[in-house]
Amino acid sequence: MLARHFAARFARPGSAEPLISCAALAELEACDWPGNVRELINLVERASVIANGATLDVAHFPLSPALPNEPGAPPLALSETAEINLDHEVENLEVKLIGEALRRSSGNKTLAATLLNISGRSLWYKLKKYGL
């Protein structure tokens, strides 16, 4: 019920209420949600963006075995020599998302900032920071 509510909340303006497939709902119900509604909200919002108006299906939800709260999920496997650099990963993700927003907006920075839900000034700063 909550997943459907949040999917409707993140629907594109003017579009029909998004549908969530039965398989996706079954996957969501199989997960352990220890009172963390924010996690569900983020998951549904991400799936809504990926689906781009289509029916939300299992492929739109990152419910892989690596999801930490999924029953029976193995711990993340990192080699002893693997370096974890959160700043680097966040920067890579920002560059990808900014590029996608600019592609969708045909280079219109104001629209790209709106798609990213950030101010034009923030987008300008990030473009300069990453040399885009």
FIKOLZA-1660 file (N, C-alpha, C; in steps of 0.1 Angstrom, whole numbers, plus 5000, padded with zeros to 4 digits):
% residues 132
   i   px   py   pz ch aa at
   1 5008 4988 5000  A  M  N
   1 5000 5000 5000  A  M CA
   1 5009 5013 5000  A  M  C
   2 5019 5013 5008  A  L  N
   2 5028 5024 5009  A  L CA
   2 5036 5026 4995  A  L  C
   3 5040 5015 4990  A  A  N
   3 5048 5016 4977  A  A CA
   3 5039 5022 4966  A  A  C
   4 5026 5018 4966  A  R  N
   4 5017 5024 4956  A  R CA
   4 5015 5039 4959  A  R  C
   5 5014 5043 4971  A  H  N
   5 5012 5057 4975  A  H CA
   5 5024 5065 4971  A  H  C
   6 5036 5060 4973  A  F  N
   6 5048 5068 4970  A  F CA
   6 5050 5068 4955  A  F  C
   7 5046 5057 4948  A  A  N
   7 5047 5057 4933  A  A CA
   7 5038 5068 4927  A  A  C
   8 5026 5070 4933  A  A  N
   8 5017 5080 4928  A  A CA
   8 5023 5094 4931  A  A  C
   9 5030 5095 4943  A  R  N
   9 5036 5108 4947  A  R CA
   9 5047 5112 4937  A  R  C
  10 5054 5102 4932  A  F  N
  10 5065 5105 4923  A  F CA
  10 5062 5105 4908  A  F  C
  11 5049 5103 4905  A  A  N
  11 5045 5102 4891  A  A CA
  11 5047 5116 4884  A  A  C
  12 5049 5115 4871  A  R  N
  12 5051 5127 4864  A  R CA
  12 5038 5135 4863  A  R  C
  13 5039 5148 4864  A  P  N
  13 5027 5157 4864  A  P CA
  13 5019 5154 4851  A  P  C
  14 5006 5152 4853  A  G  N
  14 4997 5150 4842  A  G CA
  14 4996 5136 4837  A  G  C
  15 5004 5127 4842  A  S  N
  15 5004 5113 4838  A  S CA
  15 4995 5105 4846  A  S  C
  16 4991 5093 4842  A  A  N
  16 4982 5085 4849  A  A CA
  16 4990 5079 4861  A  A  C
  17 4983 5075 4871  A  E  N
  17 4989 5069 4883  A  E CA
  17 4997 5057 4879  A  E  C
  18 5010 5057 4883  A  P  N
  18 5018 5046 4879  A  P CA
  18 5014 5032 4885  A  P  C
  19 5016 5022 4878  A  L  N
  19 5013 5009 4882  A  L CA
  19 5026 5002 4887  A  L  C
  20 5025 4993 4897  A  I  N
  20 5036 4985 4901  A  I CA
  20 5032 4971 4898  A  I  C
  21 5041 4963 4891  A  S  N
  21 5037 4950 4888  A  S CA
  21 5036 4941 4900  A  S  C
  22 5029 4930 4898  A  C  N
  22 5027 4921 4910  A  C CA
  22 5040 4915 4914  A  C  C
  23 5049 4912 4904  A  A  N
  23 5062 4906 4907  A  A CA
  23 5070 4916 4916  A  A  C
  24 5070 4929 4912  A  A  N
  24 5077 4939 4920  A  A CA
  24 5071 4940 4934  A  A  C
  25 5058 4940 4935  A  L  N
  25 5052 4941 4948  A  L CA
  25 5056 4929 4957  A  L  C
  26 5057 4917 4951  A  A  N
  26 5061 4905 4958  A  A CA
  26 5075 4907 4963  A  A  C
  27 5084 4912 4954  A  E  N
  27 5098 4914 4958  A  E CA
  27 5099 4924 4970  A  E  C
  28 5091 4935 4969  A  L  N
  28 5091 4945 4980  A  L CA
  28 5086 4939 4993  A  L  C
  29 5076 4931 4992  A  E  N
  29 5070 4925 5004  A  E CA
  29 5080 4915 5010  A  E  C
  30 5088 4909 5002  A  A  N
  30 5098 4899 5007  A  A CA
  30 5109 4905 5015  A  A  C
  31 5111 4918 5013  A  C  N
  31 5122 4925 5020  A  C CA
  31 5119 4928 5034  A  C  C
  32 5129 4929 5042  A  D  N
  32 5127 4932 5056  A  D CA
  32 5128 4947 5057  A  D  C
  33 5117 4953 5062  A  W  N
  33 5116 4968 5063  A  W CA
  33 5115 4971 5078  A  W  C
  34 5126 4972 5085  A  P  N
  34 5125 4974 5100  A  P CA
  34 5120 4988 5103  A  P  C
  35 5109 4992 5099  A  G  N
  35 5103 5005 5102  A  G CA
  35 5110 5017 5095  A  G  C
  36 5117 5014 5085  A  N  N
  36 5124 5024 5077  A  N CA
  36 5117 5028 5065  A  N  C
  37 5107 5038 5066  A  V  N
  37 5099 5042 5055  A  V CA
  37 5107 5050 5045  A  V  C
  38 5117 5058 5050  A  R  N
  38 5126 5066 5041  A  R CA
  38 5133 5057 5031  A  R  C
  39 5137 5045 5035  A  E  N
  39 5143 5036 5026  A  E CA
  39 5134 5032 5014  A  E  C
  40 5121 5029 5018  A  L  N
  40 5111 5026 5008  A  L CA
  40 5108 5038 4999  A  L  C
  41 5107 5049 5005  A  I  N
  41 5105 5061 4997  A  I CA
  41 5116 5063 4986  A  I  C
  42 5128 5062 4991  A  N  N
  42 5140 5064 4982  A  N CA
  42 5140 5053 4971  A  N  C
  43 5136 5041 4974  A  L  N
  43 5136 5030 4965  A  L CA
  43 5126 5032 4954  A  L  C
  44 5114 5037 4958  A  V  N
  44 5103 5039 4949  A  V CA
  44 5105 5051 4940  A  V  C
  45 5111 5062 4946  A  E  N
  45 5115 5073 4938  A  E CA
  45 5125 5070 4927  A  E  C
  46 5135 5062 4931  A  R  N
  46 5145 5058 4921  A  R CA
  46 5139 5050 4910  A  R  C
  47 5130 5040 4914  A  A  N
  47 5124 5032 4904  A  A CA
  47 5115 5040 4895  A  A  C
  48 5108 5050 4900  A  S  N
  48 5100 5059 4892  A  S CA
  48 5108 5067 4882  A  S  C
  49 5120 5071 4886  A  V  N
  49 5128 5078 4876  A  V CA
  49 5133 5069 4865  A  V  C
  50 5137 5057 4869  A  I  N
  50 5142 5047 4860  A  I CA
  50 5131 5043 4850  A  I  C
  51 5119 5041 4855  A  A  N
  51 5108 5036 4847  A  A CA
  51 5104 5046 4837  A  A  C
  52 5106 5059 4840  A  N  N
  52 5102 5070 4831  A  N CA
  52 5088 5069 4827  A  N  C
  53 5078 5067 4836  A  G  N
  53 5064 5067 4833  A  G CA
  53 5059 5053 4830  A  G  C
  54 5067 5043 4828  A  A  N
  54 5062 5029 4825  A  A CA
  54 5058 5023 4838  A  A  C
  55 5052 5011 4837  A  T  N
  55 5049 5003 4849  A  T CA
  55 5061 4999 4856  A  T  C
  56 5061 5001 4870  A  L  N
  56 5073 4998 4878  A  L CA
  56 5074 4983 4879  A  L  C
  57 5085 4977 4875  A  D  N
  57 5087 4963 4875  A  D CA
  57 5099 4959 4883  A  D  C
  58 5102 4947 4885  A  V  N
  58 5113 4942 4893  A  V CA
  58 5126 4948 4888  A  V  C
  59 5128 4950 4875  A  A  N
  59 5140 4955 4870  A  A CA
  59 5142 4970 4874  A  A  C
  60 5132 4977 4878  A  H  N
  60 5133 4991 4882  A  H CA
  60 5138 4992 4897  A  H  C
  61 5137 4981 4904  A  F  N
  61 5140 4982 4918  A  F CA
  61 5153 4975 4920  A  F  C
  62 5163 4981 4927  A  P  N
  62 5176 4975 4929  A  P CA
  62 5175 4965 4941  A  P  C
  63 5167 4955 4940  A  L  N
  63 5166 4945 4951  A  L CA
  63 5175 4933 4948  A  L  C
  64 5188 4936 4949  A  S  N
  64 5197 4925 4946  A  S CA
  64 5201 4919 4960  A  S  C
  65 5208 4907 4960  A  P  N
  65 5212 4901 4972  A  P CA
  65 5221 4910 4980  A  P  C
  66 5227 4921 4975  A  A  N
  66 5235 4929 4982  A  A CA
  66 5228 4939 4991  A  A  C
  67 5214 4940 4989  A  L  N
  67 5206 4949 4997  A  L CA
  67 5208 4944 5012  A  L  C
  68 5213 4953 5020  A  P  N
  68 5216 4948 5034  A  P CA
  68 5205 4943 5042  A  P  C
  69 5193 4948 5040  A  N  N
  69 5182 4943 5049  A  N CA
  69 5174 4932 5043  A  N  C
  70 5178 4927 5031  A  E  N
  70 5170 4916 5025  A  E CA
  70 5173 4903 5033  A  E  C
  71 5163 4895 5036  A  P  N
  71 5166 4883 5044  A  P CA
  71 5176 4874 5036  A  P  C
  72 5186 4869 5044  A  G  N
  72 5196 4860 5038  A  G CA
  72 5206 4867 5029  A  G  C
  73 5207 4880 5029  A  A  N
  73 5216 4888 5021  A  A CA
  73 5230 4886 5026  A  A  C
  74 5239 4882 5017  A  P  N
  74 5253 4880 5022  A  P CA
  74 5260 4894 5024  A  P  C
  75 5270 4894 5032  A  P  N
  75 5276 4907 5034  A  P CA
  75 5283 4911 5022  A  P  C
  76 5286 4924 5020  A  L  N
  76 5293 4929 5008  A  L CA
  76 5307 4923 5008  A  L  C
  77 5311 4918 4997  A  A  N
  77 5324 4912 4995  A  A CA
  77 5334 4922 4990  A  A  C
  78 5343 4926 4998  A  L  N
  78 5354 4935 4994  A  L CA
  78 5367 4928 4997  A  L  C
  79 5376 4929 4987  A  S  N
  79 5389 4923 4989  A  S CA
  79 5396 4932 5000  A  S  C
  80 5406 4926 5006  A  E  N
  80 5414 4933 5016  A  E CA
  80 5421 4945 5010  A  E  C
  81 5424 4945 4997  A  T  N
  81 5431 4956 4991  A  T CA
  81 5422 4966 4984  A  T  C
  82 5409 4963 4984  A  A  N
  82 5400 4972 4977  A  A CA
  82 5399 4985 4985  A  A  C
  83 5400 4996 4978  A  E  N
  83 5399 5009 4984  A  E CA
  83 5385 5014 4982  A  E  C
  84 5379 5019 4993  A  I  N
  84 5366 5025 4992  A  I CA
  84 5367 5040 4993  A  I  C
  85 5363 5047 4982  A  N  N
  85 5364 5061 4982  A  N CA
  85 5350 5067 4979  A  N  C
  86 5343 5070 4989  A  L  N
  86 5329 5075 4987  A  L CA
  86 5328 5088 4979  A  L  C
  87 5337 5097 4982  A  D  N
  87 5337 5110 4974  A  D CA
  87 5339 5107 4959  A  D  C
  88 5348 5098 4956  A  H  N
  88 5350 5095 4941  A  H CA
  88 5337 5089 4935  A  H  C
  89 5331 5080 4943  A  E  N
  89 5319 5073 4937  A  E CA
  89 5307 5084 4936  A  E  C
  90 5306 5093 4946  A  V  N
  90 5295 5103 4945  A  V CA
  90 5298 5112 4934  A  V  C
  91 5310 5116 4931  A  E  N
  91 5313 5124 4920  A  E CA
  91 5310 5118 4907  A  E  C
  92 5313 5105 4906  A  N  N
  92 5310 5097 4893  A  N CA
  92 5295 5097 4891  A  N  C
  93 5287 5095 4902  A  L  N
  93 5273 5094 4900  A  L CA
  93 5267 5108 4897  A  L  C
  94 5272 5119 4903  A  E  N
  94 5268 5132 4899  A  E CA
  94 5271 5135 4885  A  E  C
  95 5282 5132 4880  A  V  N
  95 5286 5134 4866  A  V CA
  95 5276 5127 4857  A  V  C
  96 5273 5114 4860  A  K  N
  96 5264 5106 4852  A  K CA
  96 5250 5113 4852  A  K  C
  97 5245 5116 4864  A  L  N
  97 5232 5122 4865  A  L CA
  97 5230 5135 4858  A  L  C
  98 5241 5144 4859  A  I  N
  98 5241 5157 4853  A  I CA
  98 5241 5155 4838  A  I  C
  99 5249 5146 4833  A  G  N
  99 5249 5143 4819  A  G CA
  99 5236 5138 4813  A  G  C
 100 5229 5129 4821  A  E  N
 100 5216 5124 4817  A  E CA
 100 5206 5136 4817  A  E  C
 101 5206 5144 4827  A  A  N
 101 5197 5155 4828  A  A CA
 101 5199 5165 4816  A  A  C
 102 5212 5168 4813  A  L  N
 102 5215 5177 4802  A  L CA
 102 5210 5170 4788  A  L  C
 103 5212 5157 4787  A  R  N
 103 5207 5150 4775  A  R CA
 103 5192 5151 4774  A  R  C
 104 5185 5149 4785  A  R  N
 104 5170 5149 4784  A  R CA
 104 5165 5163 4782  A  R  C
 105 5173 5173 4786  A  S  N
 105 5168 5187 4785  A  S CA
 105 5174 5193 4772  A  S  C
 106 5181 5185 4764  A  S  N
 106 5187 5190 4751  A  S CA
 106 5196 5202 4754  A  S  C
 107 5204 5201 4765  A  G  N
 107 5214 5211 4769  A  G CA
 107 5208 5223 4776  A  G  C
 108 5195 5223 4779  A  N  N
 108 5189 5235 4786  A  N CA
 108 5193 5233 4801  A  N  C
 109 5201 5242 4806  A  K  N
 109 5206 5240 4820  A  K CA
 109 5196 5243 4830  A  K  C
 110 5187 5252 4827  A  T  N
 110 5176 5255 4837  A  T CA
 110 5167 5243 4838  A  T  C
 111 5163 5237 4827  A  L  N
 111 5155 5225 4828  A  L CA
 111 5163 5213 4834  A  L  C
 112 5175 5212 4831  A  A  N
 112 5184 5201 4837  A  A CA
 112 5184 5203 4852  A  A  C
 113 5185 5215 4857  A  A  N
 113 5185 5218 4871  A  A CA
 113 5172 5214 4877  A  A  C
 114 5161 5217 4870  A  T  N
 114 5148 5213 4875  A  T CA
 114 5147 5198 4876  A  T  C
 115 5151 5191 4865  A  L  N
 115 5151 5176 4865  A  L CA
 115 5159 5170 4877  A  L  C
 116 5170 5176 4880  A  L  N
 116 5178 5172 4891  A  L CA
 116 5173 5176 4905  A  L  C
 117 5163 5185 4905  A  N  N
 117 5158 5190 4917  A  N CA
 117 5168 5198 4925  A  N  C
 118 5177 5206 4918  A  I  N
 118 5186 5214 4924  A  I CA
 118 5185 5228 4918  A  I  C
 119 5191 5238 4924  A  S  N
 119 5190 5252 4919  A  S CA
 119 5200 5253 4906  A  S  C
 120 5197 5263 4898  A  G  N
 120 5205 5266 4887  A  G CA
 120 5220 5269 4891  A  G  C
 121 5221 5276 4902  A  R  N
 121 5234 5279 4908  A  R CA
 121 5242 5266 4912  A  R  C
 122 5235 5257 4918  A  S  N
 122 5241 5244 4922  A  S CA
 122 5246 5237 4909  A  S  C
 123 5237 5237 4899  A  L  N
 123 5241 5230 4887  A  L CA
 123 5253 5237 4881  A  L  C
 124 5253 5250 4880  A  W  N
 124 5265 5257 4874  A  W CA
 124 5277 5254 4882  A  W  C
 125 5277 5254 4895  A  Y  N
 125 5288 5250 4903  A  Y CA
 125 5293 5236 4900  A  Y  C
 126 5284 5227 4899  A  K  N
 126 5288 5213 4896  A  K CA
 126 5294 5212 4882  A  K  C
 127 5288 5219 4872  A  L  N
 127 5294 5219 4859  A  L CA
 127 5308 5224 4859  A  L  C
 128 5310 5234 4866  A  K  N
 128 5324 5240 4867  A  K CA
 128 5333 5231 4874  A  K  C
 129 5328 5225 4885  A  K  N
 129 5337 5216 4893  A  K CA
 129 5341 5204 4885  A  K  C
 130 5332 5198 4877  A  Y  N
 130 5336 5186 4870  A  Y CA
 130 5340 5189 4855  A  Y  C
 131 5341 5202 4852  A  G  N
 131 5346 5205 4839  A  G CA
 131 5337 5201 4827  A  G  C
 132 5324 5201 4830  A  L  N
 132 5314 5197 4820  A  L CA
 132 5309 5209 4812  A  L  C
% end
